[in-house]
């Protein structure tokens, strides 16, 4: 994962100090790209510990078309808690709960989750119902069709978009407009590659999750399409380090990466919507200790 550390170094050395929506402040750079050959190992950051089950649960949540926190809360995943919790704290119903108590109420109280756990038409909605189009179903079927008809070199439209302009404001009410906005697949020599365009990227907290999530999605879609995984290419717009993460980043840059682990996926799963958490096993993951950082909301 030298690519990730190089990105951190590039932002610190060449970035520009900028104010931001959260009021935290960032060091920012516009435009960057990383490439990961998935045959060389699963690209998970090793210079700090990542909670892989959270990443997988979030990806399965997206693929299910879900937009409510309840599934995540019931599986002890707290990636999205901060935004709906902020909205709840500003309401007349707030009773002084901590963010973890808020998450527990989401998990245990269906009515409370319906009111305060809904994030609006975020990723799951756009992936599975973009103006009535199930984009994930379409792109998998299209990849299979191109394979069956020997047309893979012509597949330049294998795109899924989460950026739906008429619904962006609805997404912003309880969650965030999509940061990872669009991804495209590419088939060559029996391998499936994926390129993600991310408009805005919190490099310390978010990007390690994004890398692992889209690398895994590429592997999953490759498997159900009868292909081998190729490359994951990660392209950025505004890529930034928050000012309250700078010391953590400097600590991380002192650590030497470990060899990449291997992701084992249950080979019996042939439908992209049939994957479950137990279908994944990360083998040989060795990492440095966790480095904590506050999310900017």
N, C-alpha and C positions, 0 to 999 in steps of 0.2 A: 504493500500500500504506500509505496514511496510517492505515488502520484498525489495522494491526499496531503502528505506532509509538504510536498512542493507547492501545492496550492496555498496552504497556510503561510509558508514563507514568502510567497509572491505577494500576498495581500499585505503582510506586515511591511515588506520592503518597498512596494510600489503603489499601495493603496492610497486613497484619499479619505480624509476625515469628513464624514457627512452626518448631518442630522437625519433622523428617521421618524416614521410614524409613531413609534412607541415612546419617543423621548429619551431613549437610552444612548443613542449615538453609535456610529459604526466606523470602521475602516473598510472602505468599499473599493471594488474594482469591477469594471464592466467588461465582460467577455472572457471566458476561459473554457478550456476543454480538457477532459481526461478520458483515457481509453483503457479498458480492462479486458484482457483476453481470459475468458471464462474457463479455458482449458488449463490455465496455470494455477487455478485454485479459486475459492469463493472469496470475492473482494469485501471482506469485513475488516474494519479497522482493528489493529492489534495494539496500538499505542495507548489505548484506554479500553476498558471493558464495555461491550455493548450487550444489551439484553435482547438477544435474538428473537425470543418468543414474542416480545412486543412488536417487533418488525413484521413477523409472520402473521400474527393476529390482525394487525392493521391491514396488511395486504389482502387477507381473506375477507376482511370487512369491506374493503373497497370492491372486491370481486363479487360479493354478495349484493352489491347495490345498496348497502345499508348507509344511513346518514345519522343514526342516533348513537349516542355514546354508550348505550346500555350494554351491548355485546362487549365492548372494550372494557368497561368497568367490571363486568362479571368475570373477565379474564385477567384482571389486575394490570390493565394497560392504561397508562395515564398520559399518553402523547398529546391528546386533544383537550385535556381537562381545563387548561388555563383560560381558554376563550369563553366557553359557556359559564364557567365559574365567575368570571369578571362580570358578565351580564347579570347573573343571579345576585351577586353582591350589590349591584346597583338597583335591585328591585325592592319593593315593599315586603316581599315574602322572605327576604334574607333574615336568618335567625342566628347569625354569628358562627355558622359552621366553618370549619377549616376546609381547605380544598380536598383533603382526603375524606372528610366526613361527607362533603358534597358528592364525591365519587361513589361512596358507599350507598348514599340515598338513591343515586341513579341506578346502581346495580340492584337494589332491593325493592324499589318502589316504582312500579310500572307507570303509575300516573305522574309521579314526579319526573321520571325520565321522559315521558311524552311532552311535558311542558318545558323542562330545562335541559334535556339531553339532546334535543334536536339541533343539528348544525346547519340546516338548510341544504340546498341542492349542491353539496360538495362532491368530492371525487366519485364516490360510489354511484351517485345519481347520474353524473355526467358519463361515466364509463358504461353504465348499463341502460341509461335512458336519456340520451341527448336528443331532445325534440322527437322522442319516440323511437330513436335508433339505439339498439343494444350494440355499442361499439366493440365490446370485447368479443361477443359472439360473432359479429361480422368479421373482425380482423382474423380470428382463428379460422373461420370457415374460408376466408379468402386465401390465407396462407396454404391451407390444405388443398384448395382448388388449384392454385398455381402449381403445387407439387404434383398433383394428379395429372395435370395437363401439360407438364414440362414447360411451364411459363414463368418459372421463378425469376429469371433475369428481368422480366417486365413488371415485377411487382413494386412499383414506386409510389403506391398510394396506400400503403399499409400503416395508416395513421390513426391514432386515438387522441382526441382533444378533450381536455378538461375545462378549457376556457370558453365559456358560453356567455357572451356579452349581456344578453337580456337578463341573466340570472346572477351576474357577479355581485350585485348589491345585496341580493338575498343571501348569498354565501357569506358575505361580510358581517351580517347581523349577529350571528352566533359563533361563527368560525372564522375562516379566512378565505379570500379568493384564492384559487389554486396557485400554489407556488411552482409545483411541477406541472407545467401547463400542457405539454404535448409530447407524445413519443411516437417513434416510427420504427417499423421492423424492416429488415433487409435479409434476403435469402441468397446465399452464394455457396457453392460447393457442399451442399447438404448441411450447411450451418445457418442458424438464425441469429442475427445480431439485432441490437436495439439501440437507438439513440434517443435520449431524453433531452428536451429543452426545458430548463428551469429558469423562470423569470427572476426569482428572488431566492437567495440561498443563505441561510444561517449556517456558516461553515463548521462552527464548533459543535453545535447541538444537532442540527438537522441533516446536514449532508451525509454523515456516516450512515444514518438510517436510510436516506434516499438511495445511496449506492447499493446497499445490501438489498433493499426492497425491489429495485428495478432489475438488478442482476438475477434475483430469484424469479421474478416474473418472466424474464427472458428464458430461464431454464425450464420453467413450468410450461410455457407456451411451446417451446421447442419440443418438449417431451410429447405433448398431446398432438403435435403436428408431425411427428416422426422425423424430427431433425435433431442435430447436435447443437449445443450452445456455441455461439461464436463470440462476438465482442459485445460489451456494454460500453457505449459512448455517452459521456455525461457533459452536456453543453450548458453554459450558464449565461444569464444576463447580468444582473446585479448580484455579485457574490461578495459576501461581507462577513467580518468578524465584529460582533458587538463589543462595545468598550468594556463591558463587565465580564468579558471572556478572555481578555488579552493575556492576563497572567496564566490562565489555564492553558492557553494555546502555547505560550512559551515553555511551560512545563512539558506539554506533550511533545514539543519539538526536541526535547532533550532525550527522548526515549527511542531506542532502536526497534524498528518493526520486527515482529516474529514472522516466520513463514506462514503463508496463507493456509487456512484449513480447507477441507473438502465438504461440499454440501451433497448429501445423499437424499434422493427423492424416491418415494415409493414408485417403482416402475409400473405397477398395476393400474395407476390412475391414468385414464385416457381422456377424461373430460375436464376442462379447465375449471369447471364449477364444482367438481367433486372433491377437491383437495381439502384435507383436514390438518389440524396442527400436528397430529401424530405421523403424518406422511413425510416429515422432514427431520433429518438428523445432521447436525454439524459435527464433523469428525476432525479432531486434532486442533481445536481452537485454543490457542494460547495467547493471553493478552496481559498487558500491564494493568494495574488497578484502575478502577473507575475514577474519573475526574468530574466532579459535579459542577454545574453551571445553571444559573437561573434563566428561564425562558423569558424573552421579551414579548409582552402582549400589548 
